[in-house]
Amino acid sequence: MVREYYPVFFDLENRAVLVIGGGRLALEKVEGLLAAGARVSVVAYRLNEELAALRDAGRIEHLARDYQQGDMRGRALVMAAGGDASANASLHADARAIGVPLNAADDPTNCDFILPAVVRRAPLTVAISTGGGSPAMARRVREELSDYLDAETSSLADLVAEVRAELRDQGVFRSIPSEAWQTAMDSRLRILLAQRRRDEAKTLLLSRLNTAAVASDE
């Protein structure tokens, strides 16, 4: 049975996270957590070569032993990456007792949250999930979206974020209907960005949005 999940993006900047396991699955989790700015501790007797290199570089803390009750306390998240379903059930019970959300790799039954397939085109991040029902399908959609989202998409996202901040500072942002943003981001704007005419694109976007703000106040 596929579950309905509530999608969120979690701010882990400088927050403590625990990863249980020292192999390939643990490495995948650690890399994503470090990219999000988390402070990562890994509990495992042994680390694979890549994790050992991260430890030696001071990027992760290594607890060279088996997991112990209490290791989860004070953590924002816990990632169980040992691949042992029976161990995952015990870890999930510990996490529930403490109130810390836990993800168990490839074991949705023992998860409080699952990890989507992700496409990153900074500052744009797109997450795809099938509720744990078909990870292969989520990966396929990710690949198709990776082909679709080009450099102009990232440039447009950067521009819109910049304009949004300026309009908010000017006290205009709340006057702009949401549909005006959609209308303003048309093919003409994308063409200007593709032609590297960013200043013109920004002027056009600001003009359209300011016009929409004035119209909404009338």
HELIX and SHEET records of a PDB file:
HELIX    1   1 ARG A   24  ALA A   35  1                                  12    
HELIX    2   2 GLU A   49  ASP A   56  1                                   8    
HELIX    3   3 ALA A   85  ILE A   98  1                                  14    
HELIX    4   4 PRO A  108  ASN A  110  5                                   3    
HELIX    5   5 PRO A  135  TYR A  148  1                                  14    
HELIX    6   6 ALA A  151  ASP A  169  1                                  19    
HELIX    7   7 PHE A  173  SER A  175  5                                   3    
HELIX    8   8 SER A  178  ALA A  184  1                                   7    
HELIX    9   9 SER A  187  ALA A  194  1                                   8    
HELIX   10  10 ARG A  198  ASP A  217  1                                  20    
SHEET    1   A 5 ILE A  60  LEU A  63  0                                        
SHEET    2   A 5 ARG A  39  VAL A  43  1                                        
SHEET    3   A 5 ALA A  16  ILE A  20  1                                        
SHEET    4   A 5 LEU A  77  ALA A  80  1                                        
SHEET    5   A 5 LEU A 102  ALA A 104  1                                        
SHEET    1   B 2 ALA A 117  ARG A 121  0                                        
SHEET    2   B 2 LEU A 124  ILE A 128 -1                                        
END                                                                             
